[in-house]
Amino acid sequence: MAEHAHGALAHSSADDQYLETPPGSTYEHTDAHAGPMVKFAIWLVIAAIIVHVGLAAMYWLLIRESSERVESERYPLAVNTPLRLPSGPRLQQFPRNELYDFRTKEEAELHSYGWVDKNAGTVHIPIEDAMRLMLERNALTSRPQDTAKPAEQVDVFPSDSSSGRVMEKRRQ
């Protein structure tokens, strides 16, 4: 294979020409100068401080004015009445505590005897006793089993289409 030579220099690879910086090519003189950028950053910080101080003063004035207005606008007949809460539903103050109280109350009801409605004679019993009674009474069967009559033979069955909703007759 023939090697290509450009002028008097011959490079063994394409990247060899970038190993040395050519003379007179240090940086581009049209690049941005650092002085104006630093001045802009300083003025930007000064403007941000002025804006923040102004907002803090405005916020302080608005809070002071609103507290004075609330104290002066009380109705004469409402002076001795307590402050009214907004209509519900309101947010829970301590949701974890309320959930804990709710679950302990539910657990106590599941594992104790008590009245549901005393006038109607309805009571609740512990869940273990209720499950035992259901098994003793055989109340979990879906329908009573009639052993005298044999089961009918069904001639229709779900087809493969439509998730078993379409019934078709059995082919014999």
Phi and psi in degrees as GROMACS dihedral restraints (atoms count N, CA, C in turn):
[ dihedral_restraints ]
;  ai    aj    ak    al  type     phi  dphi    fc
    3     4     5     6     1   -92.8    20    10
    4     5     6     7     1   137.4    20    10
    6     7     8     9     1   -91.6    20    10
    7     8     9    10     1   140.9    20    10
    9    10    11    12     1   -92.0    20    10
   10    11    12    13     1   135.6    20    10
   12    13    14    15     1  -118.8    20    10
   13    14    15    16     1   131.1    20    10
   15    16    17    18     1  -102.6    20    10
   16    17    18    19     1   109.1    20    10
   18    19    20    21     1    66.6    20    10
   19    20    21    22     1  -133.4    20    10
   21    22    23    24     1   -92.0    20    10
   22    23    24    25     1   -16.9    20    10
   24    25    26    27     1   -91.4    20    10
   25    26    27    28     1   137.6    20    10
   27    28    29    30     1  -121.6    20    10
   28    29    30    31     1   129.2    20    10
   30    31    32    33     1  -107.9    20    10
   31    32    33    34     1   139.4    20    10
   33    34    35    36     1   -80.3    20    10
   34    35    36    37     1   -26.2    20    10
   36    37    38    39     1  -139.1    20    10
   37    38    39    40     1   169.3    20    10
   39    40    41    42     1   -72.0    20    10
   40    41    42    43     1   -24.1    20    10
   42    43    44    45     1   -84.4    20    10
   43    44    45    46     1   -10.9    20    10
   45    46    47    48     1   -64.3    20    10
   46    47    48    49     1   -25.3    20    10
   48    49    50    51     1   -71.3    20    10
   49    50    51    52     1   -14.7    20    10
   51    52    53    54     1   -98.7    20    10
   52    53    54    55     1     4.9    20    10
   54    55    56    57     1   -70.0    20    10
   55    56    57    58     1   -34.1    20    10
   57    58    59    60     1  -114.7    20    10
   58    59    60    61     1   143.2    20    10
   60    61    62    63     1   -84.4    20    10
   61    62    63    64     1   129.4    20    10
   63    64    65    66     1   -64.1    20    10
   64    65    66    67     1   149.6    20    10
   66    67    68    69     1   -65.0    20    10
   67    68    69    70     1   140.5    20    10
   69    70    71    72     1    84.1    20    10
   70    71    72    73     1     5.1    20    10
   72    73    74    75     1  -118.3    20    10
   73    74    75    76     1    70.5    20    10
   75    76    77    78     1   -87.4    20    10
   76    77    78    79     1   -57.2    20    10
   78    79    80    81     1  -156.0    20    10
   79    80    81    82     1   166.1    20    10
   81    82    83    84     1   -85.0    20    10
   82    83    84    85     1   128.5    20    10
   84    85    86    87     1   -77.1    20    10
   85    86    87    88     1    -6.9    20    10
   87    88    89    90     1   -93.8    20    10
   88    89    90    91     1     8.5    20    10
   90    91    92    93     1   -65.0    20    10
   91    92    93    94     1   162.0    20    10
   93    94    95    96     1   -69.6    20    10
   94    95    96    97     1   146.7    20    10
   96    97    98    99     1   -90.9    20    10
   97    98    99   100     1   147.5    20    10
   99   100   101   102     1   -75.8    20    10
  100   101   102   103     1   -28.6    20    10
  102   103   104   105     1   -58.5    20    10
  103   104   105   106     1   -54.1    20    10
  105   106   107   108     1   -62.3    20    10
  106   107   108   109     1   -33.1    20    10
  108   109   110   111     1   -68.6    20    10
  109   110   111   112     1   -37.9    20    10
  111   112   113   114     1   -66.9    20    10
  112   113   114   115     1   -43.1    20    10
  114   115   116   117     1   -60.3    20    10
  115   116   117   118     1   -42.4    20    10
  117   118   119   120     1   -61.7    20    10
  118   119   120   121     1   -43.6    20    10
  120   121   122   123     1   -63.1    20    10
  121   122   123   124     1   -39.7    20    10
  123   124   125   126     1   -64.9    20    10
  124   125   126   127     1   -45.3    20    10
  126   127   128   129     1   -65.7    20    10
  127   128   129   130     1   -33.5    20    10
  129   130   131   132     1   -65.6    20    10
  130   131   132   133     1   -41.8    20    10
  132   133   134   135     1   -65.6    20    10
  133   134   135   136     1   -42.5    20    10
  135   136   137   138     1   -62.2    20    10
  136   137   138   139     1   -43.2    20    10
  138   139   140   141     1   -64.3    20    10
  139   140   141   142     1   -39.9    20    10
  141   142   143   144     1   -64.5    20    10
  142   143   144   145     1   -39.3    20    10
  144   145   146   147     1   -64.8    20    10
  145   146   147   148     1   -43.2    20    10
  147   148   149   150     1   -62.4    20    10
  148   149   150   151     1   -43.9    20    10
  150   151   152   153     1   -63.7    20    10
  151   152   153   154     1   -43.6    20    10
  153   154   155   156     1   -66.2    20    10
  154   155   156   157     1   -40.2    20    10
  156   157   158   159     1   -65.0    20    10
  157   158   159   160     1   -41.8    20    10
  159   160   161   162     1   -62.9    20    10
  160   161   162   163     1   -42.2    20    10
  162   163   164   165     1   -65.7    20    10
  163   164   165   166     1   -39.1    20    10
  165   166   167   168     1   -64.7    20    10
  166   167   168   169     1   -41.2    20    10
  168   169   170   171     1   -64.6    20    10
  169   170   171   172     1   -42.7    20    10
  171   172   173   174     1   -64.2    20    10
  172   173   174   175     1   -42.5    20    10
  174   175   176   177     1   -62.6    20    10
  175   176   177   178     1   -44.1    20    10
  177   178   179   180     1   -61.9    20    10
  178   179   180   181     1   -43.5    20    10
  180   181   182   183     1   -63.2    20    10
  181   182   183   184     1   -41.8    20    10
  183   184   185   186     1   -66.2    20    10
  184   185   186   187     1   -38.9    20    10
  186   187   188   189     1   -65.5    20    10
  187   188   189   190     1   -43.9    20    10
  189   190   191   192     1   -63.0    20    10
  190   191   192   193     1   -42.4    20    10
  192   193   194   195     1   -67.2    20    10
  193   194   195   196     1   -40.7    20    10
  195   196   197   198     1   -69.0    20    10
  196   197   198   199     1   -35.0    20    10
  198   199   200   201     1   -69.7    20    10
  199   200   201   202     1   -35.2    20    10
  201   202   203   204     1   -68.0    20    10
  202   203   204   205     1   -39.1    20    10
  204   205   206   207     1   -67.5    20    10
  205   206   207   208     1   -39.5    20    10
  207   208   209   210     1   -65.2    20    10
  208   209   210   211     1   -41.4    20    10
  210   211   212   213     1   -68.7    20    10
  211   212   213   214     1   -31.8    20    10
  213   214   215   216     1   -86.4    20    10
  214   215   216   217     1   -18.7    20    10
  216   217   218   219     1   -93.7    20    10
  217   218   219   220     1    11.2    20    10
  219   220   221   222     1   -67.9    20    10
  220   221   222   223     1   136.4    20    10
  222   223   224   225     1   -73.5    20    10
  223   224   225   226     1   145.7    20    10
  225   226   227   228     1   -61.4    20    10
  226   227   228   229     1   -33.8    20    10
  228   229   230   231     1   -80.2    20    10
  229   230   231   232     1   -15.6    20    10
  231   232   233   234     1   -98.0    20    10
  232   233   234   235     1    13.8    20    10
  234   235   236   237     1   -68.3    20    10
  235   236   237   238     1   -41.7    20    10
  237   238   239   240     1   -90.8    20    10
  238   239   240   241     1    -5.8    20    10
  240   241   242   243     1   -84.0    20    10
  241   242   243   244     1   146.4    20    10
  243   244   245   246     1   -70.7    20    10
  244   245   246   247     1   162.5    20    10
  246   247   248   249     1   -67.4    20    10
  247   248   249   250     1   132.5    20    10
  249   250   251   252     1   -86.2    20    10
  250   251   252   253     1   139.7    20    10
  252   253   254   255     1   -84.1    20    10
  253   254   255   256     1   152.7    20    10
  255   256   257   258     1   -66.6    20    10
  256   257   258   259     1   160.6    20    10
  258   259   260   261     1   -66.7    20    10
  259   260   261   262     1   154.6    20    10
  261   262   263   264     1   -77.5    20    10
  262   263   264   265     1   171.3    20    10
  264   265   266   267     1   -80.8    20    10
  265   266   267   268     1   140.3    20    10
  267   268   269   270     1  -105.5    20    10
  268   269   270   271     1   162.4    20    10
  270   271   272   273     1   -69.9    20    10
  271   272   273   274     1   149.4    20    10
  273   274   275   276     1   -77.1    20    10
  274   275   276   277     1   140.1    20    10
  276   277   278   279     1   -76.7    20    10
  277   278   279   280     1   -43.4    20    10
  279   280   281   282     1  -131.1    20    10
  280   281   282   283     1    79.6    20    10
  282   283   284   285     1   -64.1    20    10
  283   284   285   286     1   -33.3    20    10
  285   286   287   288     1   -66.9    20    10
  286   287   288   289     1   -40.5    20    10
  288   289   290   291     1   -66.3    20    10
  289   290   291   292     1   -41.3    20    10
  291   292   293   294     1   -67.0    20    10
  292   293   294   295     1   -38.0    20    10
  294   295   296   297     1   -66.7    20    10
  295   296   297   298     1   -39.9    20    10
  297   298   299   300     1   -62.7    20    10
  298   299   300   301     1   -45.1    20    10
  300   301   302   303     1   -62.5    20    10
  301   302   303   304     1   -41.3    20    10
  303   304   305   306     1   -63.0    20    10
  304   305   306   307     1   -44.8    20    10
  306   307   308   309     1   -69.3    20    10
  307   308   309   310     1   -37.2    20    10
  309   310   311   312     1   -67.3    20    10
  310   311   312   313     1   -36.6    20    10
  312   313   314   315     1   -65.6    20    10
  313   314   315   316     1   -41.5    20    10
  315   316   317   318     1   -64.5    20    10
  316   317   318   319     1   -43.3    20    10
  318   319   320   321     1   -62.8    20    10
  319   320   321   322     1   -39.1    20    10
  321   322   323   324     1   -64.7    20    10
  322   323   324   325     1   -38.6    20    10
  324   325   326   327     1   -69.3    20    10
  325   326   327   328     1   -35.0    20    10
  327   328   329   330     1   -70.2    20    10
  328   329   330   331     1   -25.1    20    10
  330   331   332   333     1  -116.6    20    10
  331   332   333   334     1    25.0    20    10
  333   334   335   336     1  -143.5    20    10
  334   335   336   337     1   167.0    20    10
  336   337   338   339     1   -94.5    20    10
  337   338   339   340     1   149.4    20    10
  339   340   341   342     1  -179.4    20    10
  340   341   342   343     1   170.8    20    10
  342   343   344   345     1   -88.9    20    10
  343   344   345   346     1   135.4    20    10
  345   346   347   348     1   -93.0    20    10
  346   347   348   349     1   -50.8    20    10
  348   349   350   351     1  -141.7    20    10
  349   350   351   352     1   107.2    20    10
  351   352   353   354     1   -68.1    20    10
  352   353   354   355     1   -36.8    20    10
  354   355   356   357     1   -66.9    20    10
  355   356   357   358     1   -37.1    20    10
  357   358   359   360     1   -86.5    20    10
  358   359   360   361     1   -11.6    20    10
  360   361   362   363     1    79.5    20    10
  361   362   363   364     1    26.4    20    10
  363   364   365   366     1   -94.6    20    10
  364   365   366   367     1   129.6    20    10
  366   367   368   369     1  -125.6    20    10
  367   368   369   370     1   165.1    20    10
  369   370   371   372     1  -119.7    20    10
  370   371   372   373     1   145.2    20    10
  372   373   374   375     1  -123.1    20    10
  373   374   375   376     1   164.5    20    10
  375   376   377   378     1   -59.4    20    10
  376   377   378   379     1   148.5    20    10
  378   379   380   381     1   -62.9    20    10
  379   380   381   382     1   -35.8    20    10
  381   382   383   384     1   -63.5    20    10
  382   383   384   385     1   -43.1    20    10
  384   385   386   387     1   -66.1    20    10
  385   386   387   388     1   -37.3    20    10
  387   388   389   390     1   -65.6    20    10
  388   389   390   391     1   -41.2    20    10
  390   391   392   393     1   -66.9    20    10
  391   392   393   394     1   -39.9    20    10
  393   394   395   396     1   -63.5    20    10
  394   395   396   397     1   -42.7    20    10
  396   397   398   399     1   -64.7    20    10
  397   398   399   400     1   -37.8    20    10
  399   400   401   402     1   -63.3    20    10
  400   401   402   403     1   -40.2    20    10
  402   403   404   405     1   -69.7    20    10
  403   404   405   406     1   -37.9    20    10
  405   406   407   408     1   -66.0    20    10
  406   407   408   409     1   -39.2    20    10
  408   409   410   411     1   -82.8    20    10
  409   410   411   412     1    -5.6    20    10
  411   412   413   414     1    54.7    20    10
  412   413   414   415     1    44.7    20    10
  414   415   416   417     1   -90.4    20    10
  415   416   417   418     1     6.1    20    10
  417   418   419   420     1   -96.3    20    10
  418   419   420   421     1    -2.5    20    10
  420   421   422   423     1   -72.8    20    10
  421   422   423   424     1   146.9    20    10
  423   424   425   426     1   -76.5    20    10
  424   425   426   427     1   -37.2    20    10
  426   427   428   429     1  -149.8    20    10
  427   428   429   430     1   154.7    20    10
  429   430   431   432     1   -66.9    20    10
  430   431   432   433     1   139.9    20    10
  432   433   434   435     1   -87.9    20    10
  433   434   435   436     1   124.7    20    10
  435   436   437   438     1  -104.9    20    10
  436   437   438   439     1   107.0    20    10
  438   439   440   441     1   -83.1    20    10
  439   440   441   442     1   -13.8    20    10
  441   442   443   444     1   -72.2    20    10
  442   443   444   445     1   -34.9    20    10
  444   445   446   447     1  -102.4    20    10
  445   446   447   448     1   128.6    20    10
  447   448   449   450     1   -71.7    20    10
  448   449   450   451     1   158.9    20    10
  450   451   452   453     1   -68.0    20    10
  451   452   453   454     1   142.0    20    10
  453   454   455   456     1   -74.9    20    10
  454   455   456   457     1   150.2    20    10
  456   457   458   459     1   -91.7    20    10
  457   458   459   460     1   128.9    20    10
  459   460   461   462     1   -95.7    20    10
  460   461   462   463     1   133.0    20    10
  462   463   464   465     1   -97.2    20    10
  463   464   465   466     1    -4.6    20    10
  465   466   467   468     1  -116.2    20    10
  466   467   468   469     1   148.3    20    10
  468   469   470   471     1  -148.1    20    10
  469   470   471   472     1   160.1    20    10
  471   472   473   474     1   -65.9    20    10
  472   473   474   475     1   139.4    20    10
  474   475   476   477     1   -84.8    20    10
  475   476   477   478     1   175.0    20    10
  477   478   479   480     1   -74.9    20    10
  478   479   480   481     1   -19.1    20    10
  480   481   482   483     1   -91.1    20    10
  481   482   483   484     1   160.8    20    10
  483   484   485   486     1    58.6    20    10
  484   485   486   487     1    35.3    20    10
  486   487   488   489     1    56.9    20    10
  487   488   489   490     1    31.8    20    10
  489   490   491   492     1    84.8    20    10
  490   491   492   493     1     7.3    20    10
  492   493   494   495     1   -81.2    20    10
  493   494   495   496     1   -25.6    20    10
  495   496   497   498     1   -91.4    20    10
  496   497   498   499     1   126.8    20    10
  498   499   500   501     1  -101.1    20    10
  499   500   501   502     1   141.0    20    10
  501   502   503   504     1  -137.4    20    10
  502   503   504   505     1   156.1    20    10
  504   505   506   507     1   -73.7    20    10
  505   506   507   508     1   149.6    20    10
  507   508   509   510     1   -73.1    20    10
  508   509   510   511     1   132.9    20    10
  510   511   512   513     1   -90.8    20    10
  511   512   513   514     1   131.4    20    10
